[in-house]
Amino acid sequence: MSTDSNLFGDLPIAASPQRVSGMKILEQLQLPTESIYSDPASNDSWRQTGFNLGADLRLIQSGLDISLEAVNTGYQPQSRSMVMAGYASQWSRSLLSIADAVLLIRSGSYQSAMSIIRQSVESAAAFRGLKEEIEEWTRWTHEAFSTHTETKATEIGIGIYFAGSVIASEESIRNIYRAASDFGRPNFGPTSLFVANEATHEKYPLHFGDKSFHIGWSQLLLGWANVTLNFLLQTAIQNPNEFPIEDSTQSKINTFQEEVDQLLSDPNRCYLDEFTDPEGRKRHLLTNFRRQPSDAPSRILF
């Protein structure tokens, strides 16, 4: 989307007029240890998620901790620039979305977590895409925060940005984004799994407001959270001028990636593949989908 010139010819866009000041970084982004909901189904889901998917949750917490350690390098004097701020702004949104999604997943609100996972992927892709399209950000910084005379308001401007090319080219997040988009919308097929999990061609056992524990959804969504965390950390490594990550943190990132790969390699986990049918349509194939660990696994094709 970006170009090498502005509206006035071939002159490069000037540096952003703002300066980075008052940058605050959380000392710790701790996943919640208690449910915020009072209903029995959510509390049971919280308990069972902790019991059955403790390794997933511990890995996500590790990824959050490493992320804060890595982003903290962006506030060093030599790195403190509006370019860094553009990257960090998207990184921040993605990271908080992941933490919020985990709260919903542990509480059994799987359908709500889908949309937030999608949001985290969009922001993660924007973090990476800005490296090639930083002029989109810089141009916005010049136009933003002006005074709108008629409304006597501060005019910020939407600054529309979507790193679609990054999502399309990165298989790890492309599949997550497509599925989270399709499952997060009111499409009939995914809706049936959220409200009538055992539906067949003969029956539709409606469970209104279902928040019961489901190990399939939990494994799938927590796995996506870990993949997105790894994508964010790998993106940070690619921007050493803005985030001069030390060797010790680099080692933690490498270990985190290995642990994510190992966790997701479990053949008994619920996972999603992209399936191309004879007509060339790309479809979603869920494997090892089941409500309880003791249930027989099933495969579902959308």
Secondary structure, DSSP 8 states (H G I E B T S, - for coil): ---SSBTTBS------S----S----S-----SS-S--SHHHHHHHHHHHHHSHHHHHHHHHHHHHHHHHHGGGGSTTT-SHHHHHHHHHHHHHHHHHHHHHHHHHTT-HHHHHHHHHHHHHHHHHHHHTTT-HHHHHHHHHHSSEEETTTTEEE--------HHHHHH-HHHHHHHHHHHHHHTT-HHHHHHHH-TT--SS-----TT-----HHHHHHHHHHHHHHHHHHHHHHHT-TTT----HHHHHHHHHHHHHHHHHHT-TTS-EEEEEE-TT--EEEEEEEE-SSTTS--EEEE-
